[in-house]
Amino acid sequence: MAVDIQERREDLAFLQSEPLEMKIQNTVAKVWEFWQNTSGNCYLSYSGGADSTVLKDIIERQVEPFIGCKIKKVFDDTGLEDPSVRALALKTEDICIVKPEKSFWQVMTEIGLLVVSKEVSECVNNARKYFDNLSTLRERERVSRNTTLTTKNYSVLANMPQRVQKILGLLKKRGSPSERSLFNMERYKALINAPFRISNQCCNIMKKKPMGKLKEYPIIATMTEESKLRETTWLKVGCNSFEGKIASRPISPWTKQDILQYIKKYKVEVPQIYGEVIAVDKDNIQTFDECADHLMFSGVQRSGCIWCLAGAHLDSRKNGESRFEILKRTQPQLFDY
């Protein structure tokens, strides 16, 4: 049955606009549905971060008392978490711990770092392989100097992988032999010659692969507003998927403001790196106005892997320190590593 994407977008917008209490009840219903349809053969993928901590709190407060048993919680101990995030995760009663087969050092030196984003890193990695495979230096120079889209160099582009074209800024708009594509990312072309390995495989090795060995099905605390990929996934399968890759994403329609409101209302403990939930005005300056409807953390807004360079170029200086500046101040030894 074909999915009406526009109708699904409207459904998502409606769910995102609902009040917090309704979202909580919808989340409870989705977790219960998933638990029932998997015959209890499921687990919460718990990172210790704010989002998964909120989902864990909902499950412990409302789902587990209803079903009369505990839902398994699994923590992937990658060694990349902020110490306060890891400490909170390990405080969880009966937490199940899994570890990746490779250390971060091995991934960094043997496979490569994730830089800017998964897409950029994959394009850079593909471009390096492409240039390494060119038969002669002359051919390599000929291709690398092709920076315009003309019929003269079209034969070169026809044999060049699409992601390589994107990182060089050579990808043409579909159906046009000359007009540049909006998906070009030549601003990151210099990364092709960076003095370290770059790859999009870090998350797969450190996180997805260890969790993929589990026999149970995951309950994951991700939200559609975080990325186009997560939005697209929800548009296709909704919160619960029972075909193909079986998984539950019960807080998909939530927003970051919902997470902050929940933490503040229910006094949920979060890692120290986040600080406290504070009210801010339109310029993100703290306000003590009780009617203020915009919240943020007084510390970092997201934790993630402490050395991950994904999105580092988007770190806002408007609210003070960047995440690496905070790391340097709070964990100097980890920053030096």
C-alpha positions as CSV (number, residue, x, y, z in Angstrom):
1,M,0.0,0.0,0.0
2,A,1.5,3.3,-1.1
3,V,2.1,5.9,1.6
4,D,0.7,9.4,1.1
5,I,3.8,11.4,2.2
6,Q,1.9,14.7,2.3
7,E,-0.8,13.3,4.5
8,R,1.9,11.7,6.7
9,R,3.7,15.1,7.0
10,E,0.4,16.6,8.2
11,D,0.0,13.8,10.7
12,L,3.5,14.4,12.1
13,A,2.9,18.1,12.4
14,F,-0.3,17.5,14.3
15,L,1.5,15.0,16.7
16,Q,4.3,17.4,17.2
17,S,1.9,20.2,18.2
18,E,0.1,18.2,20.8
19,P,0.6,19.1,24.5
20,L,3.2,17.2,26.6
21,E,0.8,15.1,28.6
22,M,-0.8,13.8,25.4
23,K,2.6,13.0,24.0
24,I,3.4,11.0,27.1
25,Q,0.3,9.0,26.8
26,N,1.0,8.3,23.1
27,T,4.5,7.2,24.0
28,V,3.2,4.8,26.7
29,A,0.8,3.4,24.1
30,K,3.5,2.9,21.5
31,V,5.9,1.2,24.0
32,W,3.1,-1.1,25.2
33,E,2.1,-2.0,21.6
34,F,5.7,-2.8,20.8
35,W,6.2,-4.9,23.9
36,Q,3.0,-6.8,23.2
37,N,3.7,-7.4,19.6
38,T,7.2,-8.7,20.3
39,S,6.0,-10.8,23.2
40,G,8.2,-8.8,25.5
41,N,11.3,-9.6,23.4
42,C,12.5,-6.0,23.4
43,Y,14.9,-3.7,25.2
44,L,15.5,0.0,25.7
45,S,18.6,1.3,24.1
46,Y,19.8,3.5,26.9
47,S,22.7,6.0,26.3
48,G,22.5,8.0,29.5
49,G,21.7,11.1,27.5
50,A,18.8,13.4,28.1
51,D,16.4,11.9,25.5
52,S,16.9,8.3,26.4
53,T,16.7,9.2,30.1
54,V,13.3,10.8,29.6
55,L,12.1,7.7,27.7
56,K,13.5,5.4,30.5
57,D,11.6,7.5,33.1
58,I,8.3,7.1,31.2
59,I,8.8,3.4,30.9
60,E,9.6,3.0,34.6
61,R,6.8,5.3,35.8
62,Q,4.0,4.2,33.5
63,V,4.8,1.2,31.3
64,E,6.4,-1.3,33.7
65,P,3.8,-0.9,36.4
66,F,1.1,-1.6,33.8
67,I,2.7,-4.7,32.2
68,G,3.9,-6.0,35.6
69,C,7.5,-6.6,34.6
70,K,10.7,-4.8,33.8
71,I,11.8,-3.9,30.3
72,K,15.5,-4.7,29.7
73,K,17.8,-1.6,29.5
74,V,21.0,-1.9,27.5
75,F,24.0,0.5,27.6
76,D,26.7,0.5,24.9
77,D,29.8,1.3,26.8
78,T,31.9,2.8,24.0
79,G,34.2,4.8,26.2
80,L,33.2,7.9,24.2
81,E,30.6,9.2,26.6
82,D,31.1,12.1,28.9
83,P,32.0,10.7,32.3
84,S,28.8,12.1,33.9
85,V,26.7,10.5,31.1
86,R,28.3,7.1,31.6
87,A,28.0,7.4,35.4
88,L,24.2,8.0,35.2
89,A,23.8,5.0,32.8
90,L,25.7,2.7,35.1
91,K,23.5,3.7,38.0
92,T,20.5,2.1,36.3
93,E,19.3,-1.0,38.1
94,D,20.1,-4.3,36.3
95,I,21.6,-2.4,33.3
96,C,23.0,-4.7,30.6
97,I,26.3,-3.5,29.2
98,V,27.7,-4.3,25.8
99,K,31.0,-3.1,24.3
100,P,32.3,-2.6,20.8
101,E,34.9,-5.0,19.4
102,K,37.3,-2.1,18.4
103,S,38.5,0.8,20.6
104,F,38.0,4.3,19.4
105,W,41.8,4.5,18.8
106,Q,41.6,1.6,16.5
107,V,38.6,3.1,14.6
108,M,40.4,6.5,14.4
109,T,43.7,5.1,13.1
110,E,42.5,2.1,11.0
111,I,39.2,3.3,9.6
112,G,38.7,7.0,10.1
113,L,37.0,9.8,12.0
114,L,33.5,11.1,11.3
115,V,33.9,14.7,10.2
116,V,31.1,17.3,9.6
117,S,28.4,14.6,8.9
118,K,28.0,11.0,7.8
119,E,27.3,12.1,4.2
120,V,30.3,14.4,4.0
121,S,32.6,11.8,5.5
122,E,31.3,9.1,3.1
123,C,31.9,11.5,0.1
124,V,35.4,12.3,1.3
125,N,36.2,8.6,1.8
126,N,34.9,7.7,-1.6
127,A,36.8,10.5,-3.3
128,R,40.1,9.3,-1.7
129,K,39.5,5.8,-2.9
130,Y,38.6,7.1,-6.3
131,F,41.8,9.2,-6.7
132,D,43.9,6.4,-5.3
133,N,42.5,4.1,-8.0
134,L,43.3,6.4,-10.9
135,S,45.9,4.8,-13.1
136,T,48.2,7.8,-13.6
137,L,49.1,11.1,-11.9
138,R,48.2,12.9,-15.1
139,E,44.7,11.4,-15.1
140,R,44.4,12.3,-11.4
141,E,45.3,15.9,-12.1
142,R,42.9,16.1,-15.1
143,V,40.0,15.0,-13.0
144,S,40.8,17.1,-9.9
145,R,41.1,20.2,-12.1
146,N,37.7,19.7,-13.7
147,T,35.7,22.2,-11.7
148,T,33.1,23.3,-14.3
149,L,30.3,21.3,-15.8
150,T,30.7,21.4,-19.6
151,T,30.1,19.0,-22.4
152,K,33.9,18.9,-22.7
153,N,34.4,17.1,-19.5
154,Y,31.1,15.2,-19.4
155,S,32.8,11.9,-20.3
156,V,34.9,12.3,-17.1
157,L,31.9,12.9,-14.9
158,A,30.0,9.9,-16.4
159,N,32.7,7.6,-15.0
160,M,32.9,9.4,-11.6
161,P,30.9,8.2,-8.7
162,Q,28.1,10.5,-7.6
163,R,29.5,11.1,-4.1
164,V,32.9,12.0,-5.6
165,Q,31.2,14.6,-7.9
166,K,29.4,16.0,-4.9
167,I,32.5,16.6,-2.8
168,L,34.3,18.2,-5.8
169,G,31.3,20.4,-6.6
170,L,30.7,18.7,-10.0
171,L,27.3,17.1,-9.5
172,K,24.9,18.3,-12.1
173,K,21.2,18.9,-11.5
174,R,19.1,15.9,-12.6
175,G,18.1,16.3,-16.3
176,S,20.5,19.2,-16.9
177,P,23.9,18.8,-18.6
178,S,25.2,22.1,-17.2
179,E,23.3,23.3,-14.2
180,R,24.9,22.6,-10.8
181,S,23.1,20.5,-8.2
182,L,22.2,22.0,-4.9
183,F,23.6,18.9,-3.2
184,N,27.2,19.8,-4.1
185,M,29.5,20.2,-1.0
186,E,32.7,21.5,-2.5
187,R,33.2,23.6,0.6
188,Y,34.6,20.4,2.2
189,K,36.8,19.5,-0.7
190,A,40.0,20.3,1.3
191,L,39.2,17.3,3.6
192,I,40.2,15.0,0.8
193,N,43.8,15.9,1.6
194,A,43.4,16.0,5.4
195,P,46.3,14.3,7.2
196,F,44.1,11.8,8.9
197,R,41.6,9.1,7.9
198,I,37.9,10.0,7.4
199,S,35.0,7.6,7.4
200,N,31.3,7.4,8.1
201,Q,31.7,4.0,9.8
202,C,32.5,5.1,13.4
203,C,28.8,4.9,14.6
204,N,28.3,1.6,12.9
205,I,31.3,0.0,14.6
206,M,31.0,1.6,18.0
207,K,27.2,1.6,18.4
208,K,25.1,-0.2,15.9
209,K,27.2,-3.4,15.6
210,P,27.3,-4.2,19.4
211,M,23.6,-3.6,19.7
212,G,22.9,-5.5,16.5
213,K,24.2,-8.7,18.2
214,L,21.4,-8.6,20.7
215,K,18.5,-11.0,20.0
216,E,15.8,-8.6,21.3
217,Y,14.3,-5.7,19.4
218,P,15.3,-2.1,20.3
219,I,13.2,0.7,21.7
220,I,15.1,3.9,20.6
221,A,14.9,7.5,21.9
222,T,15.2,9.4,18.6
223,M,13.1,12.3,17.4
224,T,12.1,13.2,13.8
225,E,13.2,16.9,14.3
226,E,16.8,15.7,14.7
227,S,17.4,14.8,11.0
228,K,15.8,14.3,7.6
229,L,16.6,10.6,7.8
230,R,14.7,10.1,11.0
231,E,11.8,12.1,9.6
232,T,11.7,10.0,6.5
233,T,11.8,6.8,8.5
234,W,8.8,8.0,10.5
235,L,6.9,9.0,7.4
236,K,7.3,5.4,6.0
237,V,6.7,3.3,9.1
238,G,5.6,5.5,12.0
239,C,6.8,5.0,15.6
240,N,6.7,1.2,15.5
241,S,8.1,-1.0,12.7
242,F,7.2,-4.7,12.7
243,E,8.5,-5.5,9.2
244,G,12.0,-5.4,7.9
245,K,14.1,-3.7,10.7
246,I,11.9,-4.2,13.7
247,A,12.2,-1.3,16.1
248,S,10.3,1.2,18.2
249,R,10.9,4.9,18.2
250,P,8.1,6.0,20.6
251,I,9.2,9.6,21.1
252,S,9.6,10.4,17.4
253,P,7.0,13.2,17.4
254,W,8.5,14.8,20.4
255,T,10.6,18.0,20.2
256,K,13.6,19.2,22.2
257,Q,11.3,21.5,24.1
258,D,9.1,18.5,25.1
259,I,12.2,16.8,26.5
260,L,13.2,19.9,28.5
261,Q,9.6,20.4,29.8
262,Y,9.4,16.8,30.9
263,I,12.7,16.9,32.8
264,K,11.7,20.1,34.5
265,K,8.2,19.0,35.4
266,Y,9.1,15.5,36.7
267,K,12.4,16.6,38.2
268,V,14.3,13.9,36.2
269,E,18.0,13.5,37.0
270,V,20.2,14.1,34.0
271,P,24.0,14.0,33.6
272,Q,25.9,17.0,35.1
273,I,27.2,18.0,31.7
274,Y,23.8,19.3,30.8
275,G,23.5,21.6,33.8
276,E,20.0,22.6,34.7
277,V,16.9,23.4,32.7
278,I,16.5,27.1,32.5
279,A,13.9,29.5,30.9
280,V,15.3,31.8,28.2
281,D,14.0,34.7,26.1
282,K,14.1,34.9,22.3
283,D,17.9,35.7,22.5
284,N,18.5,32.6,24.6
285,I,19.3,34.8,27.6
286,Q,18.1,33.3,30.9
287,T,14.9,34.8,32.2
288,F,13.0,34.3,35.5
289,D,9.7,35.0,33.8
290,E,7.5,32.0,34.8
291,C,5.5,32.5,31.6
292,A,8.5,31.9,29.4
293,D,7.8,29.0,27.1
294,H,11.3,28.4,25.7
295,L,13.7,26.2,27.7
296,M,17.3,25.1,27.3
297,F,20.1,23.5,29.4
298,S,22.5,25.7,31.2
299,G,25.3,23.4,30.1
300,V,25.7,21.6,26.8
301,Q,22.5,21.1,24.7
302,R,23.5,17.7,23.5
303,S,26.1,15.3,24.8
304,G,26.9,12.7,22.2
305,C,30.4,11.2,21.8
306,I,33.0,13.5,23.3
307,W,35.4,13.4,20.4
308,C,32.9,13.3,17.6
309,L,33.5,16.0,15.0
310,A,30.0,15.6,13.4
311,G,28.2,19.0,13.5
312,A,31.1,20.7,15.3
313,H,31.1,23.4,12.6
314,L,27.5,24.3,13.7
315,D,28.3,24.7,17.4
316,S,26.8,28.0,18.4
317,R,28.9,30.6,20.2
318,K,25.9,32.7,20.9
319,N,25.3,30.9,24.2
320,G,28.9,30.9,25.3
321,E,31.4,28.0,24.9
322,S,31.4,25.4,22.2
323,R,31.3,21.7,23.2
324,F,35.0,21.3,22.7
325,E,35.7,24.4,24.8
326,I,33.5,23.0,27.5
327,L,35.5,19.7,27.3
328,K,38.8,21.5,27.6
329,R,37.6,23.3,30.7
330,T,35.8,20.4,32.4
331,Q,37.9,17.4,31.2
332,P,41.3,18.7,30.1
333,Q,42.9,15.2,30.0
334,L,40.1,14.0,27.6
335,F,40.5,17.1,25.5
336,D,44.3,16.6,25.2
337,Y,43.7,13.0,24.0
